[in-house]
Amino acid sequence: MEEVGVDQGARPFGDPQHGVVGTVGACPEPGGLHVRHAGRSGGGVRRVGVAAPAFGYPVRLAASGLLLLLIPLSIAMWPLPATMGNLDRTIEPAKDALIDPQERADPCAGPVTVVTTYRVDAEHEADSVRAMAQVRLFRLRTGATSWRMTRSLEDPNVFTEVYTLPTWREHIRQERDRTTGEDRKLLARARDLARDEPVTSWHLPA
């Protein structure tokens, strides 16, 4: 398989040196954000004020206020795209991703690897790669911890999208609770550029 693009995506967050470690979507608790504290407390707070002795709080506060005043000027100089206010943020499952969580796996099973195969004609190849770059951002933003796309050496028209999520529950949430109208348009665009309907399979560790 020829690798088209690789991105390891999200990373664990926190400050292991000071005993603060976080994970997203941990089981069995619903809610998705869990932070564990250990060791000495207050390490992060001490870091926040490390620059205070050098400049003093009044100078830092004045600089922050000045930056806030410059925000309207920056918008005038670099306006936001006209489409920013017209994005479809409606949350609903994508039509091609209606999966029953009761039929597949235990909610805490994982990591889950999702594999989708696209057969793309040569004239649509460049557009398909660009569309999948946007799909990649959607997958990572909504819970995937890694994403890559490969191309078959046996059949150059076959592209495979592979991404991983921590648990089956996170995959359900990605499909049902985090997919916006704009995301649905991206997925539809990627499907439309394929010759046939893409084929998806789900995998758990053996």
Z-matrix of the N, CA and C atoms (Angstrom, degrees):
N
C 1 1.456
C 2 1.527 1 110.14
N 3 1.314 2 115.80 1 133.99
C 4 1.456 3 121.08 2 176.98
C 5 1.522 4 108.86 3 -90.88
N 6 1.301 5 116.73 4 128.58
C 7 1.457 6 120.64 5 -177.16
C 8 1.512 7 110.07 6 -84.52
N 9 1.361 8 116.03 7 119.90
C 10 1.455 9 120.87 8 -179.68
C 11 1.511 10 111.12 9 -83.08
N 12 1.309 11 117.50 10 -40.90
C 13 1.462 12 120.38 11 179.62
C 14 1.505 13 110.52 12 -164.05
N 15 1.307 14 118.14 13 144.78
C 16 1.453 15 122.22 14 -178.19
C 17 1.508 16 108.82 15 -132.85
N 18 1.321 17 115.58 16 136.34
C 19 1.463 18 120.06 17 174.88
C 20 1.512 19 107.57 18 -147.11
N 21 1.307 20 116.75 19 123.53
C 22 1.456 21 120.54 20 -177.64
C 23 1.515 22 112.77 21 -77.03
N 24 1.354 23 117.36 22 -10.55
C 25 1.453 24 120.21 23 171.58
C 26 1.504 25 114.31 24 68.38
N 27 1.350 26 114.83 25 -138.79
C 28 1.459 27 120.56 26 -172.05
C 29 1.516 28 111.22 27 -69.04
N 30 1.292 29 115.60 28 155.17
C 31 1.456 30 123.04 29 177.04
C 32 1.521 31 108.90 30 -126.20
N 33 1.331 32 117.94 31 156.21
C 34 1.466 33 119.29 32 172.43
C 35 1.510 34 109.67 33 -58.23
N 36 1.325 35 116.36 34 143.22
C 37 1.439 36 119.41 35 -177.89
C 38 1.513 37 110.00 36 -112.43
N 39 1.318 38 115.67 37 163.79
C 40 1.452 39 120.15 38 176.19
C 41 1.506 40 111.39 39 128.61
N 42 1.310 41 115.60 40 -167.08
C 43 1.461 42 122.36 41 -177.16
C 44 1.525 43 107.75 42 -133.85
N 45 1.345 44 117.19 43 82.71
C 46 1.466 45 119.40 44 -177.05
C 47 1.522 46 112.74 45 -56.41
N 48 1.329 47 117.86 46 -30.43
C 49 1.465 48 120.32 47 -177.64
C 50 1.527 49 111.07 48 -61.14
N 51 1.328 50 116.00 49 -34.41
C 52 1.457 51 120.28 50 -179.77
C 53 1.520 52 112.34 51 -107.11
N 54 1.349 53 116.42 52 14.80
C 55 1.448 54 119.67 53 171.68
C 56 1.508 55 115.19 54 78.34
N 57 1.342 56 119.50 55 24.30
C 58 1.450 57 121.30 56 177.52
C 59 1.514 58 108.12 57 -116.23
N 60 1.317 59 115.69 58 113.52
C 61 1.453 60 120.84 59 -176.13
C 62 1.509 61 108.52 60 -131.81
N 63 1.330 62 117.56 61 138.42
C 64 1.456 63 120.52 62 -179.61
C 65 1.506 64 111.27 63 -128.09
N 66 1.334 65 116.24 64 153.62
C 67 1.450 66 122.33 65 174.09
C 68 1.514 67 108.20 66 -135.16
N 69 1.321 68 116.49 67 151.25
C 70 1.450 69 121.33 68 179.78
C 71 1.512 70 109.64 69 -107.67
N 72 1.337 71 116.12 70 134.52
C 73 1.452 72 120.37 71 175.47
C 74 1.509 73 114.01 72 73.99
N 75 1.328 74 118.24 73 27.97
C 76 1.452 75 120.64 74 -177.41
C 77 1.514 76 110.95 75 -68.63
N 78 1.329 77 117.15 76 151.93
C 79 1.450 78 123.28 77 176.68
C 80 1.517 79 108.23 78 -107.30
N 81 1.344 80 120.03 79 158.93
C 82 1.456 81 125.01 80 2.47
C 83 1.509 82 114.61 81 -91.58
N 84 1.336 83 119.22 82 -1.71
C 85 1.446 84 120.56 83 -175.00
C 86 1.517 85 111.04 84 -73.22
N 87 1.349 86 118.53 85 132.37
C 88 1.457 87 119.56 86 172.46
C 89 1.517 88 109.81 87 -73.28
N 90 1.291 89 117.34 88 161.42
C 91 1.456 90 119.39 89 177.68
C 92 1.505 91 111.72 90 123.90
N 93 1.329 92 117.56 91 -40.68
C 94 1.449 93 120.29 92 167.80
C 95 1.503 94 117.28 93 95.04
N 96 1.344 95 120.99 94 -19.80
C 97 1.457 96 120.21 95 -176.62
C 98 1.510 97 108.66 96 -124.69
N 99 1.311 98 116.81 97 121.19
C 100 1.452 99 121.80 98 -177.53
C 101 1.515 100 108.89 99 -133.50
N 102 1.311 101 117.03 100 131.94
C 103 1.457 102 121.68 101 179.68
C 104 1.508 103 109.09 102 -125.38
N 105 1.322 104 115.86 103 132.28
C 106 1.448 105 121.04 104 -179.16
C 107 1.520 106 108.59 105 -112.38
N 108 1.323 107 117.29 106 133.03
C 109 1.460 108 122.31 107 179.16
C 110 1.522 109 109.35 108 -110.05
N 111 1.312 110 114.91 109 140.18
C 112 1.459 111 120.12 110 176.92
C 113 1.514 112 108.73 111 -153.06
N 114 1.320 113 115.62 112 160.66
C 115 1.457 114 119.20 113 176.30
C 116 1.508 115 111.47 114 73.49
N 117 1.350 116 115.69 115 -153.88
C 118 1.449 117 120.16 116 -177.18
C 119 1.523 118 110.80 117 -71.41
N 120 1.301 119 116.79 118 142.72
C 121 1.447 120 120.97 119 176.70
C 122 1.516 121 109.03 120 -96.32
N 123 1.329 122 114.18 121 159.14
C 124 1.458 123 119.61 122 174.63
C 125 1.506 124 115.10 123 87.42
N 126 1.345 125 118.87 124 2.75
C 127 1.455 126 120.23 125 -179.37
C 128 1.515 127 111.94 126 -62.06
N 129 1.357 128 115.95 127 -43.80
C 130 1.455 129 119.28 128 -179.84
C 131 1.513 130 112.17 129 -65.29
N 132 1.347 131 116.41 130 -35.92
C 133 1.459 132 119.86 131 -179.73
C 134 1.521 133 110.52 132 -65.36
N 135 1.341 134 115.75 133 -39.95
C 136 1.464 135 118.85 134 179.34
C 137 1.520 136 110.84 135 -63.69
N 138 1.354 137 116.78 136 -35.04
C 139 1.452 138 119.25 137 -179.55
C 140 1.525 139 111.66 138 -67.37
N 141 1.344 140 116.31 139 -35.77
C 142 1.458 141 119.11 140 -177.83
C 143 1.515 142 110.92 141 -58.52
N 144 1.344 143 117.28 142 -37.53
C 145 1.459 144 120.48 143 -176.36
C 146 1.500 145 114.82 144 -95.06
N 147 1.339 146 117.02 145 16.81
C 148 1.455 147 119.06 146 -175.18
C 149 1.532 148 111.84 147 -66.96
N 150 1.345 149 116.96 148 -28.01
C 151 1.465 150 119.27 149 -177.95
C 152 1.524 151 112.71 150 -87.03
N 153 1.327 152 117.12 151 -9.46
C 154 1.465 153 119.72 152 -175.77
C 155 1.522 154 113.22 153 -59.58
N 156 1.356 155 120.39 154 -44.56
C 157 1.468 156 118.48 155 -178.85
C 158 1.518 157 113.39 156 -61.37
N 159 1.325 158 117.52 157 -28.66
C 160 1.462 159 120.14 158 -176.42
C 161 1.531 160 112.01 159 -74.98
N 162 1.324 161 117.41 160 -38.47
C 163 1.463 162 120.04 161 -174.23
C 164 1.532 163 113.24 162 -117.37
N 165 1.314 164 116.59 163 -24.62
C 166 1.459 165 119.01 164 -176.48
C 167 1.515 166 111.10 165 87.11
N 168 1.328 167 115.84 166 147.93
C 169 1.460 168 120.45 167 -177.90
C 170 1.529 169 113.18 168 -64.92
N 171 1.323 170 120.78 169 -40.25
C 172 1.474 171 119.14 170 179.56
C 173 1.526 172 112.93 171 -57.76
N 174 1.339 173 116.54 172 -41.96
C 175 1.460 174 119.53 173 -179.97
C 176 1.517 175 110.49 174 -65.36
N 177 1.327 176 116.47 175 -42.97
C 178 1.467 177 120.11 176 -179.20
C 179 1.516 178 111.19 177 -64.20
N 180 1.336 179 117.41 178 -40.96
C 181 1.457 180 120.70 179 179.38
C 182 1.529 181 111.18 180 -66.83
N 183 1.329 182 116.30 181 -39.81
C 184 1.468 183 119.66 182 178.48
C 185 1.529 184 110.87 183 -64.45
N 186 1.322 185 116.60 184 -40.65
C 187 1.461 186 120.07 185 179.01
C 188 1.521 187 110.99 186 -64.77
N 189 1.344 188 116.16 187 -39.23
C 190 1.464 189 119.54 188 178.65
C 191 1.519 190 110.75 189 -64.27
N 192 1.344 191 116.36 190 -42.92
C 193 1.455 192 119.52 191 178.39
C 194 1.519 193 112.52 192 -62.52
N 195 1.329 194 116.73 193 -39.07
C 196 1.459 195 120.52 194 178.59
C 197 1.523 196 111.30 195 -63.67
N 198 1.312 197 116.40 196 -41.22
C 199 1.459 198 119.76 197 178.81
C 200 1.520 199 111.25 198 -63.70
N 201 1.333 200 117.30 199 -38.58
C 202 1.454 201 120.32 200 177.57
C 203 1.522 202 111.05 201 -62.61
N 204 1.332 203 116.98 202 -39.28
C 205 1.463 204 120.64 203 179.12
C 206 1.527 205 111.95 204 -66.86
N 207 1.330 206 117.03 205 -26.19
C 208 1.464 207 120.96 206 -178.45
C 209 1.525 208 112.80 207 -81.62
N 210 1.331 209 117.40 208 -12.63
C 211 1.470 210 119.65 209 -177.83
C 212 1.524 211 112.27 210 -59.50
N 213 1.363 212 119.93 211 -49.16
C 214 1.478 213 118.15 212 178.03
C 215 1.526 214 112.75 213 -58.48
N 216 1.329 215 117.06 214 -36.09
C 217 1.458 216 119.88 215 178.53
C 218 1.522 217 111.20 216 -65.10
N 219 1.324 218 116.02 217 -40.25
C 220 1.467 219 119.16 218 179.98
C 221 1.522 220 111.25 219 -64.65
N 222 1.349 221 116.81 220 -35.59
C 223 1.467 222 119.42 221 178.40
C 224 1.521 223 110.58 222 -66.98
N 225 1.354 224 115.92 223 -36.82
C 226 1.466 225 118.89 224 178.14
C 227 1.524 226 111.17 225 -66.38
N 228 1.331 227 116.08 226 -36.02
C 229 1.462 228 120.02 227 -178.71
C 230 1.520 229 112.00 228 -78.76
N 231 1.337 230 116.50 229 -38.33
C 232 1.470 231 121.55 230 -179.37
C 233 1.517 232 108.76 231 -126.60
N 234 1.317 233 118.75 232 77.37
C 235 1.468 234 121.23 233 -176.28
C 236 1.522 235 112.01 234 -64.20
N 237 1.315 236 114.97 235 152.37
C 238 1.455 237 120.69 236 176.87
C 239 1.519 238 109.55 237 -71.44
N 240 1.327 239 117.98 238 152.56
C 241 1.470 240 120.00 239 177.92
C 242 1.522 241 111.10 240 -56.97
N 243 1.320 242 115.92 241 147.79
C 244 1.460 243 120.28 242 -177.21
C 245 1.516 244 112.46 243 -63.00
N 246 1.339 245 117.07 244 -23.49
C 247 1.470 246 120.12 245 -177.20
C 248 1.521 247 112.92 246 -81.70
N 249 1.331 248 118.09 247 -7.83
C 250 1.461 249 119.89 248 -174.97
C 251 1.521 250 112.22 249 -58.79
N 252 1.340 251 117.24 250 -35.71
C 253 1.460 252 119.51 251 -178.45
C 254 1.506 253 113.55 252 -84.23
N 255 1.336 254 118.01 253 -1.59
C 256 1.460 255 121.42 254 -176.35
C 257 1.519 256 113.09 255 -112.51
N 258 1.320 257 117.30 256 14.66
C 259 1.461 258 120.13 257 -178.71
C 260 1.532 259 110.54 258 -71.26
N 261 1.306 260 115.31 259 139.77
C 262 1.467 261 121.25 260 177.99
C 263 1.526 262 108.38 261 -85.22
N 264 1.326 263 116.01 262 105.71
C 265 1.460 264 120.55 263 -178.48
C 266 1.529 265 112.46 264 -101.19
N 267 1.323 266 116.80 265 14.90
C 268 1.457 267 120.79 266 178.38
C 269 1.522 268 110.11 267 -61.29
N 270 1.327 269 116.29 268 129.82
C 271 1.461 270 120.67 269 179.92
C 272 1.517 271 109.78 270 -96.82
N 273 1.309 272 116.02 271 117.39
C 274 1.458 273 121.48 272 172.77
C 275 1.516 274 107.94 273 -162.07
N 276 1.339 275 117.01 274 155.31
C 277 1.470 276 118.85 275 -176.89
C 278 1.518 277 111.90 276 -62.96
N 279 1.319 278 115.71 277 146.74
C 280 1.456 279 120.13 278 173.12
C 281 1.523 280 109.34 279 -67.67
N 282 1.318 281 116.80 280 142.44
C 283 1.463 282 120.37 281 -174.95
C 284 1.520 283 112.26 282 -62.09
N 285 1.337 284 117.39 283 -28.02
C 286 1.466 285 119.79 284 -177.54
C 287 1.521 286 112.18 285 -94.25
N 288 1.332 287 117.05 286 9.87
C 289 1.462 288 119.22 287 -175.06
C 290 1.518 289 111.88 288 -130.26
N 291 1.329 290 118.30 289 30.08
C 292 1.460 291 121.55 290 179.00
C 293 1.527 292 108.34 291 -80.35
N 294 1.294 293 116.21 292 104.07
C 295 1.458 294 121.58 293 -178.05
C 296 1.513 295 109.00 294 -121.52
N 297 1.309 296 116.58 295 144.06
C 298 1.452 297 122.07 296 -178.76
C 299 1.520 298 108.53 297 -93.92
N 300 1.337 299 118.31 298 114.40
C 301 1.465 300 119.33 299 -177.38
C 302 1.512 301 113.20 300 -64.00
N 303 1.327 302 117.73 301 -21.13
C 304 1.456 303 120.16 302 -178.80
C 305 1.529 304 112.37 303 -79.85
N 306 1.318 305 116.77 304 -17.91
C 307 1.461 306 119.44 305 -174.22
C 308 1.520 307 112.91 306 -94.96
N 309 1.328 308 118.40 307 -15.98
C 310 1.457 309 120.31 308 -170.81
C 311 1.521 310 113.19 309 -99.66
N 312 1.323 311 117.06 310 -63.36
C 313 1.461 312 119.29 311 -171.10
C 314 1.513 313 110.16 312 -157.81
N 315 1.340 314 114.79 313 167.82
C 316 1.458 315 120.62 314 172.56
C 317 1.524 316 109.07 315 -62.78
N 318 1.343 317 117.99 316 140.14
C 319 1.476 318 119.83 317 -177.12
C 320 1.520 319 113.45 318 -55.26
N 321 1.334 320 117.72 319 -31.54
C 322 1.460 321 120.33 320 -177.36
C 323 1.520 322 113.10 321 -91.68
N 324 1.323 323 117.54 322 0.12
C 325 1.464 324 119.48 323 179.12
C 326 1.520 325 110.09 324 -68.09
N 327 1.313 326 115.52 325 141.90
C 328 1.457 327 118.40 326 179.55
C 329 1.514 328 111.89 327 170.28
N 330 1.304 329 117.52 328 177.79
C 331 1.465 330 125.81 329 -2.03
C 332 1.524 331 112.86 330 -68.62
N 333 1.319 332 115.70 331 153.09
C 334 1.460 333 122.40 332 -179.03
C 335 1.526 334 108.52 333 -103.27
N 336 1.311 335 116.03 334 128.23
C 337 1.460 336 121.48 335 176.04
C 338 1.521 337 108.69 336 -108.35
N 339 1.322 338 115.91 337 125.40
C 340 1.467 339 122.12 338 -179.51
C 341 1.521 340 108.37 339 -107.97
N 342 1.318 341 115.91 340 127.45
C 343 1.468 342 121.98 341 -176.72
C 344 1.521 343 108.83 342 -121.45
N 345 1.335 344 116.87 343 121.09
C 346 1.464 345 121.61 344 178.78
C 347 1.521 346 108.98 345 -124.71
N 348 1.323 347 116.00 346 128.36
C 349 1.460 348 122.27 347 -177.84
C 350 1.525 349 110.46 348 -106.19
N 351 1.330 350 114.72 349 130.79
C 352 1.462 351 122.13 350 178.81
C 353 1.524 352 108.86 351 -118.60
N 354 1.317 353 116.76 352 134.59
C 355 1.469 354 121.15 353 172.85
C 356 1.525 355 107.15 354 -105.52
N 357 1.336 356 116.09 355 114.33
C 358 1.466 357 121.60 356 -171.45
C 359 1.521 358 109.52 357 -119.77
N 360 1.335 359 117.03 358 130.33
C 361 1.460 360 121.33 359 176.10
C 362 1.527 361 109.90 360 -69.88
N 363 1.330 362 115.87 361 155.01
C 364 1.461 363 121.59 362 -174.19
C 365 1.527 364 112.16 363 -58.67
N 366 1.336 365 117.82 364 -37.04
C 367 1.468 366 119.80 365 -177.02
C 368 1.525 367 112.68 366 -70.30
N 369 1.343 368 117.46 367 -17.68
C 370 1.463 369 121.21 368 179.59
C 371 1.530 370 112.59 369 -104.82
N 372 1.323 371 116.53 370 4.29
C 373 1.464 372 119.91 371 -172.82
C 374 1.529 373 112.45 372 -60.67
N 375 1.325 374 118.16 373 -49.94
C 376 1.466 375 120.97 374 -177.12
C 377 1.532 376 110.88 375 -62.60
N 378 1.331 377 116.42 376 -43.49
C 379 1.467 378 119.53 377 178.60
C 380 1.519 379 111.13 378 -64.60
N 381 1.323 380 116.90 379 -36.80
C 382 1.464 381 120.40 380 179.95
C 383 1.522 382 111.62 381 -65.78
N 384 1.325 383 116.93 382 -42.27
C 385 1.465 384 120.80 383 179.06
C 386 1.526 385 110.00 384 -62.99
N 387 1.335 386 117.16 385 -40.85
C 388 1.466 387 120.10 386 177.77
C 389 1.523 388 111.15 387 -65.69
N 390 1.321 389 117.17 388 -40.10
C 391 1.462 390 120.45 389 178.81
C 392 1.524 391 110.86 390 -64.71
N 393 1.327 392 116.71 391 -40.09
C 394 1.461 393 120.06 392 -178.82
C 395 1.523 394 111.34 393 -69.93
N 396 1.335 395 118.16 394 -25.97
C 397 1.460 396 120.17 395 175.06
C 398 1.530 397 110.15 396 -62.93
N 399 1.331 398 117.16 397 -35.97
C 400 1.458 399 121.12 398 176.22
C 401 1.528 400 111.04 399 -73.17
N 402 1.328 401 116.64 400 -37.55
C 403 1.467 402 120.42 401 176.67
C 404 1.527 403 110.20 402 -62.09
N 405 1.327 404 115.90 403 -38.43
C 406 1.467 405 120.51 404 177.16
C 407 1.525 406 111.15 405 -56.19
N 408 1.335 407 117.14 406 -47.07
C 409 1.463 408 120.45 407 179.86
C 410 1.524 409 110.72 408 -61.79
N 411 1.314 410 116.96 409 -39.65
C 412 1.467 411 121.07 410 177.51
C 413 1.525 412 111.02 411 -62.24
N 414 1.322 413 117.39 412 -47.11
C 415 1.476 414 120.10 413 -178.73
C 416 1.529 415 110.84 414 -60.23
N 417 1.334 416 116.54 415 -46.66
C 418 1.465 417 120.23 416 -177.42
C 419 1.527 418 111.29 417 -68.15
N 420 1.322 419 116.71 418 -36.63
C 421 1.470 420 120.14 419 -179.32
C 422 1.514 421 111.73 420 -67.79
N 423 1.333 422 117.81 421 -29.68
C 424 1.463 423 120.79 422 -173.51
C 425 1.526 424 113.50 423 -103.09
N 426 1.332 425 118.52 424 12.57
C 427 1.456 426 118.45 425 171.04
C 428 1.509 427 117.63 426 135.15
N 429 1.327 428 118.74 427 -15.71
C 430 1.465 429 119.62 428 -179.77
C 431 1.524 430 110.29 429 -68.14
N 432 1.321 431 116.32 430 141.27
C 433 1.463 432 121.46 431 177.98
C 434 1.524 433 112.30 432 -97.80
N 435 1.321 434 117.07 433 -14.59
C 436 1.466 435 120.51 434 175.05
C 437 1.522 436 108.06 435 -154.82
N 438 1.327 437 115.33 436 156.15
C 439 1.474 438 120.74 437 -179.68
C 440 1.522 439 108.36 438 -153.48
N 441 1.315 440 116.35 439 141.52
C 442 1.462 441 120.24 440 172.79
C 443 1.532 442 108.50 441 -155.31
N 444 1.308 443 114.63 442 160.85
C 445 1.457 444 120.94 443 177.02
C 446 1.511 445 108.27 444 -131.20
N 447 1.313 446 116.37 445 133.49
C 448 1.458 447 121.18 446 -178.29
C 449 1.520 448 110.15 447 -123.04
N 450 1.318 449 113.99 448 162.86
C 451 1.464 450 121.05 449 179.32
C 452 1.518 451 108.82 450 -125.86
N 453 1.309 452 116.82 451 134.31
C 454 1.456 453 121.22 452 -176.82
C 455 1.521 454 111.14 453 -70.36
N 456 1.340 455 116.39 454 135.57
C 457 1.463 456 121.14 455 174.97
C 458 1.525 457 110.81 456 -76.21
N 459 1.341 458 117.17 457 -29.91
C 460 1.459 459 120.58 458 179.83
C 461 1.523 460 111.78 459 -74.70
N 462 1.342 461 116.79 460 -37.37
C 463 1.461 462 121.38 461 -179.17
C 464 1.528 463 108.14 462 -135.32
N 465 1.337 464 118.63 463 99.46
C 466 1.474 465 121.91 464 -175.81
C 467 1.526 466 114.00 465 -60.13
N 468 1.329 467 117.33 466 -14.79
C 469 1.463 468 119.96 467 179.39
C 470 1.529 469 112.83 468 -83.63
N 471 1.315 470 117.43 469 -4.63
C 472 1.465 471 121.13 470 -177.12
C 473 1.526 472 110.00 471 -101.62
N 474 1.330 473 115.94 472 119.58
C 475 1.460 474 123.66 473 176.96
C 476 1.523 475 108.41 474 -114.88
N 477 1.330 476 115.80 475 140.81
C 478 1.464 477 120.45 476 -178.54
C 479 1.517 478 110.21 477 -124.70
N 480 1.310 479 115.50 478 125.09
C 481 1.466 480 122.54 479 175.70
C 482 1.527 481 108.14 480 -95.23
N 483 1.319 482 116.85 481 129.26
C 484 1.466 483 122.05 482 -179.52
C 485 1.528 484 108.21 483 -130.71
N 486 1.324 485 116.50 484 123.43
C 487 1.465 486 119.26 485 175.25
C 488 1.519 487 109.69 486 -142.61
N 489 1.324 488 115.04 487 157.66
C 490 1.462 489 121.74 488 -172.73
C 491 1.520 490 110.47 489 -125.69
N 492 1.333 491 115.32 490 141.74
C 493 1.458 492 122.46 491 174.67
C 494 1.521 493 108.81 492 -124.79
N 495 1.346 494 117.95 493 154.59
C 496 1.474 495 120.22 494 -175.38
C 497 1.519 496 113.68 495 -61.25
N 498 1.339 497 118.04 496 -42.12
C 499 1.462 498 121.84 497 -176.14
C 500 1.521 499 110.10 498 -143.30
N 501 1.333 500 115.51 499 167.11
C 502 1.463 501 120.31 500 175.45
C 503 1.528 502 110.53 501 -65.03
N 504 1.315 503 116.88 502 -34.86
C 505 1.462 504 120.54 503 177.73
C 506 1.522 505 110.80 504 -60.08
N 507 1.340 506 117.33 505 -41.84
C 508 1.457 507 120.38 506 179.19
C 509 1.528 508 110.81 507 -64.53
N 510 1.326 509 116.94 508 -34.98
C 511 1.461 510 119.50 509 178.14
C 512 1.525 511 110.41 510 -66.64
N 513 1.335 512 117.22 511 -42.32
C 514 1.460 513 120.97 512 177.83
C 515 1.528 514 109.70 513 -60.09
N 516 1.331 515 116.18 514 -44.12
C 517 1.463 516 119.48 515 -179.75
C 518 1.523 517 111.11 516 -65.36
N 519 1.321 518 116.42 517 -38.42
C 520 1.454 519 119.80 518 178.12
C 521 1.525 520 110.48 519 -59.33
N 522 1.319 521 116.39 520 -45.68
C 523 1.458 522 120.78 521 -175.31
C 524 1.522 523 112.51 522 -75.50
N 525 1.340 524 117.41 523 -35.33
C 526 1.462 525 120.17 524 -170.64
C 527 1.519 526 114.65 525 -104.09
N 528 1.332 527 117.51 526 -29.55
C 529 1.462 528 119.75 527 -171.33
C 530 1.523 529 113.85 528 -114.25
N 531 1.327 530 118.92 529 -8.73
C 532 1.455 531 120.56 530 -172.30
C 533 1.523 532 113.75 531 -126.48
N 534 1.316 533 117.47 532 4.12
C 535 1.455 534 120.99 533 -177.83
C 536 1.520 535 109.52 534 -94.14
N 537 1.331 536 117.23 535 115.22
C 538 1.461 537 121.63 536 -179.42
C 539 1.527 538 110.78 537 -91.53
N 540 1.331 539 115.07 538 174.08
C 541 1.457 540 119.10 539 177.30
C 542 1.517 541 112.29 540 -60.80
N 543 1.342 542 116.96 541 -37.74
C 544 1.469 543 119.87 542 177.54
C 545 1.520 544 110.48 543 -64.91
N 546 1.325 545 116.89 544 -37.74
C 547 1.464 546 120.17 545 177.93
C 548 1.529 547 110.43 546 -64.04
N 549 1.317 548 116.65 547 -39.93
C 550 1.465 549 119.97 548 179.41
C 551 1.528 550 110.85 549 -62.71
N 552 1.340 551 115.98 550 -36.29
C 553 1.467 552 119.08 551 177.24
C 554 1.526 553 111.04 552 -64.87
N 555 1.337 554 116.72 553 -40.14
C 556 1.466 555 120.30 554 178.85
C 557 1.527 556 110.75 555 -62.81
N 558 1.336 557 116.06 556 -44.58
C 559 1.457 558 120.10 557 -179.77
C 560 1.529 559 110.95 558 -65.27
N 561 1.329 560 116.04 559 -40.10
C 562 1.463 561 119.80 560 179.18
C 563 1.527 562 110.71 561 -64.40
N 564 1.327 563 116.48 562 -38.99
C 565 1.461 564 120.84 563 178.31
C 566 1.523 565 110.77 564 -61.79
N 567 1.327 566 116.96 565 -44.52
C 568 1.465 567 120.61 566 179.15
C 569 1.527 568 110.96 567 -63.80
N 570 1.336 569 117.27 568 -39.64
C 571 1.469 570 120.68 569 178.30
C 572 1.527 571 111.22 570 -65.98
N 573 1.342 572 115.84 571 -41.97
C 574 1.462 573 119.30 572 -175.88
C 575 1.520 574 112.48 573 -64.95
N 576 1.328 575 116.93 574 -26.86
C 577 1.466 576 120.14 575 -179.75
C 578 1.527 577 112.42 576 -81.43
N 579 1.324 578 117.09 577 -9.62
C 580 1.461 579 120.89 578 178.24
C 581 1.524 580 110.16 579 -86.10
N 582 1.319 581 115.29 580 148.64
C 583 1.463 582 119.91 581 -179.66
C 584 1.527 583 110.81 582 -68.18
N 585 1.333 584 116.19 583 -43.79
C 586 1.461 585 122.05 584 -179.72
C 587 1.527 586 108.94 585 -119.11
N 588 1.307 587 115.88 586 171.20
C 589 1.454 588 120.37 587 175.70
C 590 1.535 589 109.73 588 -64.20
N 591 1.335 590 118.03 589 126.37
C 592 1.477 591 120.11 590 179.47
C 593 1.529 592 111.44 591 -58.45
N 594 1.323 593 115.03 592 148.42
C 595 1.468 594 121.79 593 -179.07
C 596 1.524 595 108.87 594 -110.71
N 597 1.342 596 117.15 595 127.23
C 598 1.457 597 122.24 596 -176.72
C 599 1.522 598 110.49 597 -116.43
N 600 1.330 599 116.07 598 140.07
C 601 1.462 600 122.21 599 173.17
C 602 1.509 601 109.08 600 -135.12
N 603 1.343 602 115.79 601 155.04
C 604 1.469 603 121.99 602 -176.39
C 605 1.516 604 108.48 603 -119.97
N 606 1.337 605 116.61 604 141.53
C 607 1.460 606 120.96 605 -173.90
C 608 1.517 607 110.94 606 -135.82
N 609 1.346 608 115.43 607 142.70
C 610 1.458 609 123.44 608 174.17
C 611 1.528 610 108.41 609 -120.76
N 612 1.337 611 117.82 610 159.24
C 613 1.467 612 119.38 611 176.77
C 614 1.520 613 111.36 612 -57.39
N 615 1.318 614 117.14 613 142.04
C 616 1.463 615 122.02 614 -179.79
C 617 1.523 616 109.68 615 -74.29
